[in-house]
Amino acid sequence: MSRAVYPGSFDPITRGHLNIIERALDMYDGLVVLLAVNPDKRSTFTDEENLAMIREATSHWPQVEVDATDGLLVDYARAHGIRQAVRGLRAVTDFESEFSMALMNRSLWEEFDTVYLMTSAEYMYLRSSTVKQVAEHGGDVSRFVPPGVERRLRERFGQA
Ligand code: ADP
């Protein structure tokens, strides 16, 4: 069975992330959506909130597993017998940091590879931070996030 891991901050999960997940499911039998817990990166939602939103948004895909790690991606992958990560690319600006991360991961574990999926054009400008800014200023984010996330953004930032 082919499995991959899709790591990220997912703070919170957006329709851009879900698009990558859906397309990765065409390529793999199973996918672990992995919340990377990074104590240095201040998140808007707690890890528990972000995990709950990911679980809710992916519950209709039985091939998706949701998990979190505060360790290295390659350590998690090795422990779970997974040799590929999936990441999304929105624009050239994503490229440099993704390139160094992929090379670093492969230098930590030479059998580990990262597979990149190009964004779908409609999600090209979609990122969690932008969605939060729009929600904070009362804008409608229903096109950008699943309903459970929209509700939590409203609870956090007030009614649109
Ligand atoms: P990170 O902090 O690890 O970059 P993100 O949650 O911002 O985590 O993103 C996780 C992955 O999903 C990254 O590879 C990112 O490029 C990708 N991604 C996020 N939004 C989109 C989008 N709209 N289209 C394609 N890929 C996306």
Backbone and ligand atoms as CSV (ligand in chain L), in Angstrom:
chain,resi,resn,atom,element,x,y,z
A,1,MET,N,N,0.842,-1.202,0.000
A,1,MET,CA,C,0.000,0.000,0.000
A,1,MET,C,C,0.882,1.259,0.000
A,2,SER,N,N,0.600,2.186,-0.928
A,2,SER,CA,C,1.409,3.402,-0.986
A,2,SER,C,C,0.821,4.474,-0.067
A,3,ARG,N,N,1.697,5.020,0.750
A,3,ARG,CA,C,1.249,6.057,1.683
A,3,ARG,C,C,2.209,7.227,1.630
A,4,ALA,N,N,1.652,8.403,1.856
A,4,ALA,CA,C,2.489,9.604,1.913
A,4,ALA,C,C,2.030,10.442,3.099
A,5,VAL,N,N,2.874,11.414,3.430
A,5,VAL,CA,C,2.528,12.326,4.515
A,5,VAL,C,C,2.434,13.740,3.944
A,6,TYR,N,N,1.432,14.484,4.381
A,6,TYR,CA,C,1.275,15.881,3.957
A,6,TYR,C,C,1.440,16.752,5.204
A,7,PRO,N,N,2.662,17.281,5.385
A,7,PRO,CA,C,2.923,18.070,6.592
A,7,PRO,C,C,2.630,19.552,6.389
A,8,GLY,N,N,2.277,20.235,7.459
A,8,GLY,CA,C,2.060,21.675,7.361
A,8,GLY,C,C,1.607,22.258,8.681
A,9,SER,N,N,1.451,23.585,8.685
A,9,SER,CA,C,0.978,24.266,9.894
A,9,SER,C,C,-0.551,24.225,9.991
A,10,PHE,N,N,-1.203,24.297,8.846
A,10,PHE,CA,C,-2.670,24.205,8.789
A,10,PHE,C,C,-3.320,25.063,9.881
A,11,ASP,N,N,-3.033,26.374,9.872
A,11,ASP,CA,C,-3.516,27.261,10.948
A,11,ASP,C,C,-4.377,28.379,10.397
A,12,PRO,N,N,-5.603,28.089,9.931
A,12,PRO,CA,C,-6.262,26.791,9.891
A,12,PRO,C,C,-6.195,26.180,8.481
A,13,ILE,N,N,-6.771,24.978,8.349
A,13,ILE,CA,C,-6.846,24.311,7.040
A,13,ILE,C,C,-7.758,25.114,6.101
A,14,THR,N,N,-7.333,25.216,4.817
A,14,THR,CA,C,-8.109,25.976,3.825
A,14,THR,C,C,-8.522,25.051,2.666
A,15,ARG,N,N,-9.317,25.614,1.782
A,15,ARG,CA,C,-9.698,24.828,0.588
A,15,ARG,C,C,-8.488,24.561,-0.309
A,16,GLY,N,N,-7.450,25.386,-0.216
A,16,GLY,CA,C,-6.201,25.138,-0.955
A,16,GLY,C,C,-5.543,23.857,-0.463
A,17,HIS,N,N,-5.473,23.693,0.863
A,17,HIS,CA,C,-4.936,22.450,1.436
A,17,HIS,C,C,-5.798,21.259,1.022
A,18,LEU,N,N,-7.111,21.436,1.095
A,18,LEU,CA,C,-8.022,20.314,0.786
A,18,LEU,C,C,-7.887,19.885,-0.669
A,19,ASN,N,N,-7.617,20.863,-1.539
A,19,ASN,CA,C,-7.405,20.555,-2.951
A,19,ASN,C,C,-6.147,19.692,-3.141
A,20,ILE,N,N,-5.097,20.019,-2.397
A,20,ILE,CA,C,-3.866,19.219,-2.467
A,20,ILE,C,C,-4.141,17.803,-1.931
A,21,ILE,N,N,-4.885,17.713,-0.833
A,21,ILE,CA,C,-5.205,16.401,-0.242
A,21,ILE,C,C,-5.988,15.555,-1.251
A,22,GLU,N,N,-7.007,16.158,-1.840
A,22,GLU,CA,C,-7.857,15.425,-2.790
A,22,GLU,C,C,-7.032,14.893,-3.964
A,23,ARG,N,N,-6.121,15.726,-4.452
A,23,ARG,CA,C,-5.313,15.298,-5.596
A,23,ARG,C,C,-4.266,14.265,-5.183
A,24,ALA,N,N,-3.746,14.386,-3.967
A,24,ALA,CA,C,-2.776,13.383,-3.486
A,24,ALA,C,C,-3.458,12.023,-3.323
A,25,LEU,N,N,-4.743,12.039,-3.016
A,25,LEU,CA,C,-5.465,10.773,-2.841
A,25,LEU,C,C,-5.629,10.014,-4.160
A,26,ASP,N,N,-5.457,10.715,-5.268
A,26,ASP,CA,C,-5.441,10.045,-6.578
A,26,ASP,C,C,-4.118,9.317,-6.795
A,27,MET,N,N,-3.116,9.715,-6.033
A,27,MET,CA,C,-1.768,9.165,-6.238
A,27,MET,C,C,-1.384,8.121,-5.205
A,28,TYR,N,N,-1.986,8.201,-4.029
A,28,TYR,CA,C,-1.606,7.304,-2.932
A,28,TYR,C,C,-2.851,6.622,-2.367
A,29,ASP,N,N,-2.623,5.408,-1.795
A,29,ASP,CA,C,-3.741,4.702,-1.154
A,29,ASP,C,C,-4.108,5.346,0.177
A,30,GLY,N,N,-3.096,5.926,0.820
A,30,GLY,CA,C,-3.346,6.537,2.126
A,30,GLY,C,C,-2.524,7.790,2.298
A,31,LEU,N,N,-3.052,8.739,3.061
A,31,LEU,CA,C,-2.353,10.006,3.273
A,31,LEU,C,C,-2.483,10.404,4.745
A,32,VAL,N,N,-1.343,10.714,5.360
A,32,VAL,CA,C,-1.370,11.235,6.728
A,32,VAL,C,C,-1.235,12.750,6.650
A,33,VAL,N,N,-2.258,13.460,7.073
A,33,VAL,CA,C,-2.156,14.915,7.162
A,33,VAL,C,C,-1.538,15.206,8.525
A,34,LEU,N,N,-0.338,15.779,8.482
A,34,LEU,CA,C,0.467,15.885,9.700
A,34,LEU,C,C,0.624,17.335,10.143
A,35,LEU,N,N,0.021,17.653,11.270
A,35,LEU,CA,C,0.171,18.998,11.828
A,35,LEU,C,C,1.549,19.104,12.456
A,36,ALA,N,N,2.357,20.003,11.911
A,36,ALA,CA,C,3.697,20.193,12.437
A,36,ALA,C,C,3.629,21.202,13.579
A,37,VAL,N,N,3.824,20.701,14.778
A,37,VAL,CA,C,3.748,21.560,15.954
A,37,VAL,C,C,5.103,22.243,16.115
A,38,ASN,N,N,5.099,23.558,15.973
A,38,ASN,CA,C,6.346,24.313,16.039
A,38,ASN,C,C,6.240,25.357,17.150
A,39,PRO,N,N,6.902,25.122,18.268
A,39,PRO,CA,C,6.751,26.022,19.418
A,39,PRO,C,C,7.233,27.446,19.127
A,40,ASP,N,N,8.101,27.618,18.103
A,40,ASP,CA,C,8.607,28.956,17.802
A,40,ASP,C,C,7.642,29.767,16.944
A,41,LYS,N,N,6.723,29.060,16.302
A,41,LYS,CA,C,5.807,29.731,15.374
A,41,LYS,C,C,4.488,29.926,16.121
A,42,ARG,N,N,4.130,31.171,16.384
A,42,ARG,CA,C,2.910,31.404,17.151
A,42,ARG,C,C,1.696,31.150,16.278
A,43,SER,N,N,0.866,30.198,16.677
A,43,SER,CA,C,-0.305,29.896,15.855
A,43,SER,C,C,-1.526,30.629,16.401
A,44,THR,N,N,-2.486,30.864,15.519
A,44,THR,CA,C,-3.712,31.563,15.913
A,44,THR,C,C,-4.618,30.626,16.693
A,45,PHE,N,N,-4.768,29.412,16.181
A,45,PHE,CA,C,-5.591,28.410,16.858
A,45,PHE,C,C,-4.669,27.451,17.606
A,46,THR,N,N,-5.198,26.792,18.623
A,46,THR,CA,C,-4.386,25.794,19.334
A,46,THR,C,C,-4.222,24.570,18.438
A,47,ASP,N,N,-3.246,23.738,18.773
A,47,ASP,CA,C,-3.043,22.516,17.996
A,47,ASP,C,C,-4.318,21.667,18.009
A,48,GLU,N,N,-4.964,21.611,19.164
A,48,GLU,CA,C,-6.190,20.804,19.277
A,48,GLU,C,C,-7.273,21.349,18.350
A,49,GLU,N,N,-7.403,22.675,18.296
A,49,GLU,CA,C,-8.414,23.279,17.405
A,49,GLU,C,C,-8.084,22.975,15.944
A,50,ASN,N,N,-6.811,23.137,15.580
A,50,ASN,CA,C,-6.430,22.879,14.186
A,50,ASN,C,C,-6.616,21.413,13.812
A,51,LEU,N,N,-6.289,20.517,14.761
A,51,LEU,CA,C,-6.497,19.082,14.482
A,51,LEU,C,C,-7.978,18.786,14.309
A,52,ALA,N,N,-8.806,19.380,15.166
A,52,ALA,CA,C,-10.260,19.136,15.083
A,52,ALA,C,C,-10.797,19.630,13.736
A,53,MET,N,N,-10.311,20.784,13.275
A,53,MET,CA,C,-10.787,21.330,11.993
A,53,MET,C,C,-10.324,20.458,10.828
A,54,ILE,N,N,-9.082,19.936,10.912
A,54,ILE,CA,C,-8.594,19.059,9.835
A,54,ILE,C,C,-9.423,17.773,9.819
A,55,ARG,N,N,-9.656,17.212,11.015
A,55,ARG,CA,C,-10.419,15.944,11.098
A,55,ARG,C,C,-11.816,16.138,10.501
A,56,GLU,N,N,-12.453,17.243,10.878
A,56,GLU,CA,C,-13.813,17.494,10.399
A,56,GLU,C,C,-13.828,17.655,8.872
A,57,ALA,N,N,-12.859,18.386,8.347
A,57,ALA,CA,C,-12.841,18.683,6.906
A,57,ALA,C,C,-12.439,17.480,6.053
A,58,THR,N,N,-11.827,16.466,6.662
A,58,THR,CA,C,-11.355,15.315,5.881
A,58,THR,C,C,-12.095,14.022,6.239
A,59,SER,N,N,-13.137,14.144,7.089
A,59,SER,CA,C,-13.779,12.937,7.625
A,59,SER,C,C,-14.441,12.079,6.530
A,60,HIS,N,N,-14.743,12.696,5.372
A,60,HIS,CA,C,-15.390,11.932,4.291
A,60,HIS,C,C,-14.375,11.141,3.472
A,61,TRP,N,N,-13.100,11.281,3.786
A,61,TRP,CA,C,-12.074,10.496,3.092
A,61,TRP,C,C,-11.509,9.439,4.043
A,62,PRO,N,N,-11.954,8.186,3.946
A,62,PRO,CA,C,-11.455,7.162,4.871
A,62,PRO,C,C,-9.967,6.902,4.732
A,63,GLN,N,N,-9.372,7.291,3.596
A,63,GLN,CA,C,-7.925,7.050,3.379
A,63,GLN,C,C,-7.064,8.086,4.091
A,64,VAL,N,N,-7.704,9.111,4.674
A,64,VAL,CA,C,-6.930,10.160,5.331
A,64,VAL,C,C,-6.845,9.912,6.834
A,65,GLU,N,N,-5.629,10.031,7.338
A,65,GLU,CA,C,-5.378,9.925,8.766
A,65,GLU,C,C,-4.869,11.302,9.203
A,66,VAL,N,N,-5.189,11.721,10.393
A,66,VAL,CA,C,-4.730,13.029,10.872
A,66,VAL,C,C,-3.882,12.816,12.120
A,67,ASP,N,N,-2.720,13.467,12.135
A,67,ASP,CA,C,-1.819,13.271,13.262
A,67,ASP,C,C,-1.009,14.561,13.473
A,68,ALA,N,N,-0.239,14.594,14.534
A,68,ALA,CA,C,0.609,15.760,14.817
A,68,ALA,C,C,1.965,15.276,15.285
A,69,THR,N,N,2.981,16.120,15.060
A,69,THR,CA,C,4.304,15.799,15.593
A,69,THR,C,C,5.011,17.081,16.004
A,70,ASP,N,N,5.804,16.979,17.063
A,70,ASP,CA,C,6.639,18.130,17.412
A,70,ASP,C,C,8.101,17.812,17.105
A,71,GLY,N,N,8.302,16.706,16.381
A,71,GLY,CA,C,9.667,16.305,16.024
A,71,GLY,C,C,9.947,16.551,14.556
A,72,LEU,N,N,11.007,15.923,14.072
A,72,LEU,CA,C,11.386,16.062,12.667
A,72,LEU,C,C,10.443,15.258,11.782
A,73,LEU,N,N,10.140,15.828,10.618
A,73,LEU,CA,C,9.282,15.129,9.667
A,73,LEU,C,C,9.863,13.757,9.302
A,74,VAL,N,N,11.159,13.712,9.018
A,74,VAL,CA,C,11.747,12.426,8.593
A,74,VAL,C,C,11.693,11.381,9.714
A,75,ASP,N,N,11.792,11.819,10.955
A,75,ASP,CA,C,11.694,10.863,12.065
A,75,ASP,C,C,10.285,10.283,12.141
A,76,TYR,N,N,9.306,11.172,11.975
A,76,TYR,CA,C,7.919,10.702,11.976
A,76,TYR,C,C,7.706,9.719,10.822
A,77,ALA,N,N,8.186,10.108,9.643
A,77,ALA,CA,C,7.958,9.290,8.444
A,77,ALA,C,C,8.623,7.922,8.595
A,78,ARG,N,N,9.854,7.924,9.040
A,78,ARG,CA,C,10.579,6.666,9.192
A,78,ARG,C,C,9.860,5.745,10.184
A,79,ALA,N,N,9.420,6.322,11.294
A,79,ALA,CA,C,8.736,5.529,12.322
A,79,ALA,C,C,7.433,4.929,11.804
A,80,HIS,N,N,6.857,5.590,10.778
A,80,HIS,CA,C,5.574,5.108,10.247
A,80,HIS,C,C,5.723,4.427,8.888
A,81,GLY,N,N,6.958,4.183,8.473
A,81,GLY,CA,C,7.187,3.474,7.208
A,81,GLY,C,C,6.734,4.251,5.980
A,82,ILE,N,N,6.860,5.578,6.041
A,82,ILE,CA,C,6.446,6.432,4.913
A,82,ILE,C,C,7.685,7.093,4.315
A,83,ARG,N,N,7.817,7.050,2.964
A,83,ARG,CA,C,9.028,7.593,2.336
A,83,ARG,C,C,8.780,8.809,1.457
A,84,GLN,N,N,7.529,9.273,1.420
A,84,GLN,CA,C,7.258,10.446,0.581
A,84,GLN,C,C,6.395,11.473,1.305
A,85,ALA,N,N,6.775,12.725,1.110
A,85,ALA,CA,C,5.946,13.825,1.600
A,85,ALA,C,C,5.329,14.516,0.398
A,86,VAL,N,N,4.146,15.046,0.582
A,86,VAL,CA,C,3.486,15.839,-0.454
A,86,VAL,C,C,3.443,17.272,0.046
A,87,ARG,N,N,3.768,18.224,-0.819
A,87,ARG,CA,C,3.638,19.636,-0.487
A,87,ARG,C,C,3.033,20.348,-1.688
A,88,GLY,N,N,2.485,21.520,-1.446
A,88,GLY,CA,C,1.901,22.297,-2.532
A,88,GLY,C,C,2.795,23.477,-2.879
A,89,LEU,N,N,2.763,23.876,-4.139
A,89,LEU,CA,C,3.506,25.073,-4.565
A,89,LEU,C,C,2.523,26.078,-5.145
A,90,ARG,N,N,2.539,27.277,-4.570
A,90,ARG,CA,C,1.633,28.298,-5.086
A,90,ARG,C,C,2.306,29.185,-6.112
A,91,ALA,N,N,3.513,29.611,-5.838
A,91,ALA,CA,C,4.198,30.560,-6.724
A,91,ALA,C,C,5.689,30.370,-6.565
A,92,VAL,N,N,6.451,31.044,-7.399
A,92,VAL,CA,C,7.922,30.923,-7.286
A,92,VAL,C,C,8.396,31.284,-5.892
A,93,THR,N,N,7.660,32.193,-5.233
A,93,THR,CA,C,8.083,32.618,-3.894
A,93,THR,C,C,8.102,31.446,-2.909
A,94,ASP,N,N,7.294,30.420,-3.158
A,94,ASP,CA,C,7.322,29.225,-2.294
A,94,ASP,C,C,8.558,28.378,-2.569
A,95,PHE,N,N,9.129,28.549,-3.766
A,95,PHE,CA,C,10.094,27.565,-4.241
A,95,PHE,C,C,11.350,27.460,-3.379
A,96,GLU,N,N,11.929,28.606,-3.039
A,96,GLU,CA,C,13.232,28.558,-2.373
A,96,GLU,C,C,13.184,27.843,-1.028
A,97,SER,N,N,12.197,28.195,-0.203
A,97,SER,CA,C,12.129,27.547,1.111
A,97,SER,C,C,11.756,26.072,0.963
A,98,GLU,N,N,10.891,25.772,-0.015
A,98,GLU,CA,C,10.522,24.362,-0.229
A,98,GLU,C,C,11.720,23.547,-0.711
A,99,PHE,N,N,12.502,24.164,-1.580
A,99,PHE,CA,C,13.673,23.491,-2.135
A,99,PHE,C,C,14.656,23.131,-1.021
A,100,SER,N,N,14.945,24.109,-0.149
A,100,SER,CA,C,15.921,23.822,0.908
A,100,SER,C,C,15.355,22.826,1.914
A,101,MET,N,N,14.045,22.899,2.158
A,101,MET,CA,C,13.446,21.943,3.106
A,101,MET,C,C,13.500,20.519,2.543
A,102,ALA,N,N,13.191,20.392,1.250
A,102,ALA,CA,C,13.213,19.063,0.625
A,102,ALA,C,C,14.631,18.488,0.632
A,103,LEU,N,N,15.611,19.347,0.324
A,103,LEU,CA,C,16.997,18.864,0.308
A,103,LEU,C,C,17.481,18.521,1.714
A,104,MET,N,N,17.090,19.337,2.681
A,104,MET,CA,C,17.478,19.038,4.067
A,104,MET,C,C,16.876,17.706,4.501
A,105,ASN,N,N,15.616,17.502,4.216
A,105,ASN,CA,C,14.978,16.240,4.615
A,105,ASN,C,C,15.660,15.042,3.953
A,106,ARG,N,N,16.042,15.208,2.692
A,106,ARG,CA,C,16.686,14.085,2.002
A,106,ARG,C,C,18.106,13.862,2.535
A,107,SER,N,N,18.744,14.944,2.999
A,107,SER,CA,C,20.080,14.732,3.575
A,107,SER,C,C,19.966,14.064,4.954
A,108,LEU,N,N,18.834,14.250,5.619
A,108,LEU,CA,C,18.627,13.576,6.903
A,108,LEU,C,C,18.272,12.100,6.704
A,109,TRP,N,N,17.591,11.829,5.606
A,109,TRP,CA,C,17.215,10.432,5.287
A,109,TRP,C,C,17.190,10.306,3.763
A,110,GLU,N,N,18.228,9.652,3.221
A,110,GLU,CA,C,18.406,9.672,1.756
A,110,GLU,C,C,17.284,8.977,0.974
A,111,GLU,N,N,16.491,8.146,1.654
A,111,GLU,CA,C,15.392,7.470,0.938
A,111,GLU,C,C,14.112,8.296,0.916
A,112,PHE,N,N,14.177,9.486,1.507
A,112,PHE,CA,C,12.960,10.291,1.650
A,112,PHE,C,C,12.844,11.321,0.526
A,113,ASP,N,N,11.696,11.379,-0.111
A,113,ASP,CA,C,11.480,12.330,-1.195
A,113,ASP,C,C,10.247,13.192,-0.957
A,114,THR,N,N,10.279,14.377,-1.545
A,114,THR,CA,C,9.119,15.261,-1.443
A,114,THR,C,C,8.526,15.458,-2.829
A,115,VAL,N,N,7.223,15.286,-2.929
A,115,VAL,CA,C,6.517,15.414,-4.199
A,115,VAL,C,C,5.712,16.713,-4.159
A,116,TYR,N,N,5.862,17.533,-5.203
A,116,TYR,CA,C,5.178,18.831,-5.224
A,116,TYR,C,C,4.004,18.848,-6.187
A,117,LEU,N,N,2.892,19.322,-5.700
A,117,LEU,CA,C,1.724,19.504,-6.558
A,117,LEU,C,C,1.525,21.005,-6.747
A,118,MET,N,N,1.372,21.398,-8.015
A,118,MET,CA,C,1.118,22.807,-8.296
A,118,MET,C,C,-0.286,23.151,-7.833
A,119,THR,N,N,-0.423,24.327,-7.273
A,119,THR,CA,C,-1.741,24.792,-6.854
A,119,THR,C,C,-2.725,24.789,-8.027
A,120,SER,N,N,-3.996,24.622,-7.725
A,120,SER,CA,C,-5.010,24.879,-8.744
A,120,SER,C,C,-5.139,26.393,-8.840
A,121,ALA,N,N,-5.296,26.898,-10.052
A,121,ALA,CA,C,-5.240,28.350,-10.276
A,121,ALA,C,C,-6.179,29.123,-9.332
A,122,GLU,N,N,-7.344,28.546,-9.050
A,122,GLU,CA,C,-8.307,29.269,-8.210
A,122,GLU,C,C,-7.818,29.441,-6.767
A,123,TYR,N,N,-6.823,28.666,-6.362
A,123,TYR,CA,C,-6.324,28.747,-4.985
A,123,TYR,C,C,-4.939,29.374,-4.898
A,124,MET,N,N,-4.499,29.931,-5.990
A,124,MET,CA,C,-3.142,30.440,-6.085
A,124,MET,C,C,-2.811,31.476,-5.013
A,125,TYR,N,N,-3.799,32.315,-4.674
A,125,TYR,CA,C,-3.536,33.400,-3.709
A,125,TYR,C,C,-4.020,33.050,-2.315
A,126,LEU,N,N,-4.377,31.783,-2.125
A,126,LEU,CA,C,-4.989,31.383,-0.856
A,126,LEU,C,C,-3.951,30.880,0.127
A,127,ARG,N,N,-3.870,31.560,1.252
A,127,ARG,CA,C,-3.023,31.065,2.334
A,127,ARG,C,C,-3.704,31.361,3.667
A,128,SER,N,N,-3.393,30.538,4.664
A,128,SER,CA,C,-4.078,30.661,5.956
A,128,SER,C,C,-3.993,32.077,6.523
A,129,SER,N,N,-2.810,32.702,6.409
A,129,SER,CA,C,-2.644,34.027,7.022
A,129,SER,C,C,-3.559,35.062,6.370
A,130,THR,N,N,-3.721,34.970,5.047
A,130,THR,CA,C,-4.588,35.931,4.345
A,130,THR,C,C,-6.048,35.728,4.744
A,131,VAL,N,N,-6.448,34.453,4.858
A,131,VAL,CA,C,-7.823,34.150,5.252
A,131,VAL,C,C,-8.100,34.738,6.639
A,132,LYS,N,N,-7.128,34.631,7.537
A,132,LYS,CA,C,-7.321,35.159,8.893
A,132,LYS,C,C,-7.454,36.684,8.871
A,133,GLN,N,N,-6.662,37.329,7.999
A,133,GLN,CA,C,-6.753,38.800,7.902
A,133,GLN,C,C,-8.121,39.217,7.404
A,134,VAL,N,N,-8.625,38.500,6.392
A,134,VAL,CA,C,-9.944,38.831,5.840
A,134,VAL,C,C,-11.015,38.624,6.919
A,135,ALA,N,N,-10.934,37.481,7.633
A,135,ALA,CA,C,-11.921,37.178,8.669
A,135,ALA,C,C,-11.863,38.214,9.796
A,136,GLU,N,N,-10.665,38.633,10.126
A,136,GLU,CA,C,-10.482,39.605,11.205
A,136,GLU,C,C,-11.172,40.925,10.890
A,137,HIS,N,N,-11.222,41.240,9.580
A,137,HIS,CA,C,-11.849,42.496,9.176
A,137,HIS,C,C,-13.284,42.297,8.714
A,138,GLY,N,N,-13.848,41.160,9.082
A,138,GLY,CA,C,-15.271,40.936,8.830
A,138,GLY,C,C,-15.613,40.488,7.428
A,139,GLY,N,N,-14.626,40.098,6.623
A,139,GLY,CA,C,-14.905,39.671,5.250
A,139,GLY,C,C,-15.455,38.246,5.188
A,140,ASP,N,N,-16.068,37.928,4.064
A,140,ASP,CA,C,-16.669,36.603,3.858
A,140,ASP,C,C,-15.583,35.632,3.381
A,141,VAL,N,N,-15.332,34.596,4.169
A,141,VAL,CA,C,-14.272,33.655,3.797
A,141,VAL,C,C,-14.825,32.287,3.389
A,142,SER,N,N,-16.142,32.236,3.173
A,142,SER,CA,C,-16.763,30.927,2.902
A,142,SER,C,C,-16.229,30.267,1.627
A,143,ARG,N,N,-15.714,31.054,0.689
A,143,ARG,CA,C,-15.164,30.476,-0.549
A,143,ARG,C,C,-13.793,29.850,-0.313
A,144,PHE,N,N,-13.161,30.243,0.787
A,144,PHE,CA,C,-11.761,29.860,0.997
A,144,PHE,C,C,-11.546,28.735,1.996
A,145,VAL,N,N,-12.510,28.530,2.865
A,145,VAL,CA,C,-12.342,27.519,3.920
A,145,VAL,C,C,-13.596,26.661,4.037
A,146,PRO,N,N,-13.460,25.433,4.589
A,146,PRO,CA,C,-14.647,24.602,4.788
A,146,PRO,C,C,-15.528,25.200,5.897
A,147,PRO,N,N,-16.823,24.800,5.953
A,147,PRO,CA,C,-17.778,25.422,6.876
A,147,PRO,C,C,-17.347,25.403,8.353
A,148,GLY,N,N,-16.745,24.307,8.806
A,148,GLY,CA,C,-16.317,24.219,10.208
A,148,GLY,C,C,-15.260,25.259,10.550
A,149,VAL,N,N,-14.397,25.548,9.589
A,149,VAL,CA,C,-13.340,26.537,9.796
A,149,VAL,C,C,-13.950,27.945,9.770
A,150,GLU,N,N,-14.892,28.152,8.865
A,150,GLU,CA,C,-15.556,29.458,8.779
A,150,GLU,C,C,-16.229,29.789,10.125
A,151,ARG,N,N,-16.892,28.769,10.685
A,151,ARG,CA,C,-17.577,28.962,11.969
A,151,ARG,C,C,-16.575,29.339,13.064
A,152,ARG,N,N,-15.483,28.611,13.116
A,152,ARG,CA,C,-14.485,28.906,14.163
A,152,ARG,C,C,-13.829,30.276,13.954
A,153,LEU,N,N,-13.652,30.669,12.700
A,153,LEU,CA,C,-13.079,32.003,12.441
A,153,LEU,C,C,-14.048,33.087,12.914
A,154,ARG,N,N,-15.354,32.823,12.687
A,154,ARG,CA,C,-16.365,33.791,13.139
A,154,ARG,C,C,-16.370,33.898,14.654
A,155,GLU,N,N,-16.266,32.714,15.313
A,155,GLU,CA,C,-16.231,32.712,16.789
A,155,GLU,C,C,-15.014,33.481,17.295
A,156,ARG,N,N,-13.904,33.312,16.599
A,156,ARG,CA,C,-12.666,33.947,17.038
A,156,ARG,C,C,-12.664,35.452,16.761
A,157,PHE,N,N,-13.110,35.821,15.558
A,157,PHE,CA,C,-12.948,37.222,15.147
A,157,PHE,C,C,-14.250,38.024,15.134
A,158,GLY,N,N,-15.341,37.368,15.486
A,158,GLY,CA,C,-16.612,38.073,15.506
A,158,GLY,C,C,-17.366,37.903,14.207
A,159,GLN,N,N,-18.655,38.248,14.257
A,159,GLN,CA,C,-19.566,38.064,13.137
A,159,GLN,C,C,-19.156,38.915,11.941
A,160,ALA,N,N,-19.202,38.306,10.742
A,160,ALA,CA,C,-18.896,39.061,9.526
A,160,ALA,C,C,-20.050,39.987,9.197
L,1,ADP,P1,P,3.769,25.520,6.220
L,1,ADP,O1,O,3.810,26.456,7.379
L,1,ADP,O2,O,4.378,24.187,6.478
L,1,ADP,O3,O,4.166,26.119,4.903
L,1,ADP,P2,P,1.014,25.624,5.412
L,1,ADP,O4,O,-0.121,25.152,6.236
L,1,ADP,O5,O,1.091,27.083,5.120
L,1,ADP,O6,O,2.276,25.092,6.149
L,1,ADP,O7,O,1.056,24.815,4.044
L,1,ADP,C1,C,1.251,23.442,3.980
L,1,ADP,C2,C,1.527,23.065,2.550
L,1,ADP,O8,O,0.374,23.304,1.757
L,1,ADP,C3,C,2.655,23.850,1.893
L,1,ADP,O9,O,3.355,22.989,1.014
L,1,ADP,C4,C,1.937,24.914,1.111
L,1,ADP,O10,O,2.701,25.345,0.002
L,1,ADP,C5,C,0.708,24.151,0.669
L,1,ADP,N1,N,-0.407,25.041,0.374
L,1,ADP,C6,C,-1.020,25.905,1.213
L,1,ADP,N2,N,-1.991,26.598,0.576
L,1,ADP,C7,C,-1.980,26.154,-0.715
L,1,ADP,C8,C,-2.721,26.504,-1.894
L,1,ADP,N3,N,-3.636,27.454,-1.871
L,1,ADP,N4,N,-2.422,25.837,-3.049
L,1,ADP,C9,C,-1.461,24.895,-3.055
L,1,ADP,N5,N,-0.717,24.548,-2.000
L,1,ADP,C10,C,-0.970,25.157,-0.837
